[in-house]
Amino acid sequence: MTKVAASLEEALIACGLKSGMVISFHHHLRNGDYVLNKVLEAVAKLGIGDLTVNASSIFDAHAPLLTHIKNGLVTGIETNYISPLVGRAISGGILKKPVIFRSHGTRPSDIETGKSPVDVAFIAAPSSDKQGNCSGKTGKSACGALGYAFADAMYAKKTVVVTDNLVEYPLRDFSISEIYVDHVAVVDAIGDPQGIVSGTTRMTRDPVALRIADLAARVISASGLLKDGFSFQTGAGGASLAVGRSIQRIMLEKGIKGSFALGGTTGYLVEMLEAGCFESILDVQCFDLKAVESLHLNPRHVEISASHYASPTAKSTAAQRLDAVVLGATQIDVDFNVNVHTDSNGYIIGGSGGHSDVAAGAKLAIVAAPLSRARLPIVVDRALTITTPGKTIDVLVTQCGVAVNPRQEELRQRLAESGLPLTDIEDLRKMAEGINGVPQKPKLGDRVVARVKYRDGAFIDEILQTLPDSRRL
Amino acid sequence: MTKVAASLEEALIACGLKSGMVISFHHHLRNGDYVLNKVLEAVAKLGIGDLTVNASSIFDAHAPLLTHIKNGLVTGIETNYISPLVGRAISGGILKKPVIFRSHGTRPSDIETGKSPVDVAFIAAPSSDKQGNCSGKTGKSACGALGYAFADAMYAKKTVVVTDNLVEYPLRDFSISEIYVDHVAVVDAIGDPQGIVSGTTRMTRDPVALRIADLAARVISASGLLKDGFSFQTGAGGASLAVGRSIQRIMLEKGIKGSFALGGTTGYLVEMLEAGCFESILDVQCFDLKAVESLHLNPRHVEISASHYASPTAKSTAAQRLDAVVLGATQIDVDFNVNVHTDSNGYIIGGSGGHSDVAAGAKLAIVAAPLSRARLPIVVDRALTITTPGKTIDVLVTQCGVAVNPRQEELRQRLAESGLPLTDIEDLRKMAEGINGVPQKPKLGDRVVARVKYRDGAFIDEILQTLPDSRRL
């Protein structure tokens, strides 16, 4: 008996896929992913409908999803992130049920504890043997870590590995074991390598972003955490990368030997590992080819599951051991609540990813953001959507000054003593509004198009439908 | 909040250990294990009783268990193997409830599916960080793979890592993740390195054993399976090792490139890997230091869980991909049923381990055994205890000839064509009885002291209490 199905369609039939079921995907192939589209295309041929798609993230490459939503094939979405192309359409109200947004930590937790059951999980695997031992480290579509896929593979009723690189049994360096895999479907290509390592990972040259990065690095340095044993996470945006570069310079100058960096990993973080800044990288996903190669070849670069990264119900996680994390924001309000779900017009353009997870876990959670973007203030009176509650954010760094959460008085004193340009978040808001004007609240409908589930299991916010005249620009 | 308990006792208290619970252990430290004894000693101080011990194997080093049984601290045992010192006492009837014997594959399956719930699992870890990321690959008590401990750690209500080598967070090359670990208890020593790599792994010089080994290797060669892609498991007994040596010679002579060897791993198997006989070793436990070192340093030597090894409820396993396996027997009867649980006097002296698992999985399951041992026939009319049903055994190899299971007519023809000294198992029984006399059946009591659970979930046999006059010698 072989697990290798004659086609993707055959695998779907073998799984007993039926209308009303939940199917799941992970996003390590990012904007290069073909698997979600291919599966839904195959499902459409089978005349199945009313499916819920639980995908760890949804990218613009998944735009065909919109057609499947319109046709009633997909009626529900659970995810941690939706990029703007799909997000704006969902904001307009095309989906039958409200999207359930989670974080990268909460998603596997809810799958593992049965709160978010999955009927059929699809594992996009750059290498797999015929029994389903699979890995992202090798193959023409290599994407590195498969951290978000572990819970899906382990807890779905049926698990299908989709691969474009079938290797001899046993695949030695497996990330996901055959014991969880029902079927293996071989396709021509699971993704576009150009999109897998998408262009989010370029260092910024923008002077404002560089000023913010410099200040953020000085905040970390002044906090007292930047010493031997230091642990760190930063995002893949240009400013975040620049913070990493500044931290690297300080660490090398002072001979500081850090403990671990937590990834999402870029080549810049790999450079820090190789330069001796850290003992190891714990990695749930790779953002670029250098990270993919490092995970494959460097034993100090280690793959972890999303639960190991940040599950709120795991017995402990790497995120809880973080010293400092640098995060972005679409909006941050005067209570330090951060929005990375919607833009100022109320359109869905993102999601938590690991934002709320590492903010909750790290000793020092820094939001690094400019005062405004595209003439819209980022520091606002009230965030349109709360992704990450202000109580878990310690510092806001802007180009015009650093605001410390009043809950962190000791930290404020430390930063003041270091001569950092401290200010009040209210003043930053006023400054932002002074430059750009007070933003009008977008006019939104009454219908809830998405709900945001926080780490504690409660819904922390909901996102309302945008109206044809929501857009103020 | 730290997971590191002040002492083993503190960890037990923190787990809420109570009378009537099930506590579990794994046996990678083999006859050098201190952890089971230390835990029970600590439990005794807490005045707790009526515990069930679920240990993947019990060795002579665990003789203090007998005192805890007599005192009512331990009233139940679930295990895959009990070595003679403890086994004989249990045969005498000292334990309140019958032992439940499983196999290495069935034990994790029953833990994972909730049939055999564990309240508190103890993981003997040669290295651990303070959050419980742990490994057997390094440390003064290094034992290599921790394959049997995965299900315990993942599914027990509480998991305690017991270590004598606390390392900096994060332990990179972890086998068991912190997400499953509640507490870490640091002790002086978790085991005696001399006993961890116990003396089962020496090559035999006994001419009878060498004759059997040579015949067994010729059977494998003649079966048609010994070609490129060959996969193989052999035990750690002297004769089994000798079979491996013969197979190695044939493979090197003929330039055969095998696929994988499945371990329990000895240095001899590592030599075969290094000589290019196999692409990889999949390893659930290491028998000696050379295997430990290889697992640590050679990326082609890979740790797998006991479920990956042979769980009957896993979606597939390595055991199912085996071409040939060479197994031992205490008794084998004319229906090819094998007993490795009891000796001819009815005393418990072992257990399945992976015997029944790989017999069921492999294409060719060979039992290699002498006609008699210590003047007692091994080929008998009726096995005193059925460990492994005859329908899963293909060939019996003795020094006086090779008997093929009548279910395998095609195989019999192949072996006949190769000029192997084929005979009937009935004839081997007569020969054995002719040399040693017809063995008297031991007189046993009515009370069941152990039940043997087979891979299908049914009890395949039960073991009766021995009486003071059971012993016929």
Interface residues (C-beta under 8 A of the other chain):
Chain A: K3 Q131 G132 T159 E168 Y169 P170 R172 D173 F174 S177 E178 I179 Y180 V181 D182 G229 S259 F260 E279 S280 L282 P299 R300 V302 I304 S305 S307 H308 S311 A314 K315 S316 T317 A318 R321
Chain B: K3 Q131 G132 T159 E168 Y169 P170 R172 D173 F174 S177 E178 I179 Y180 V181 D182 G229 S259 F260 E279 S280 L282 P299 R300 V302 I304 S305 S307 H308 S311 A314 K315 S316 T317 A318 R321
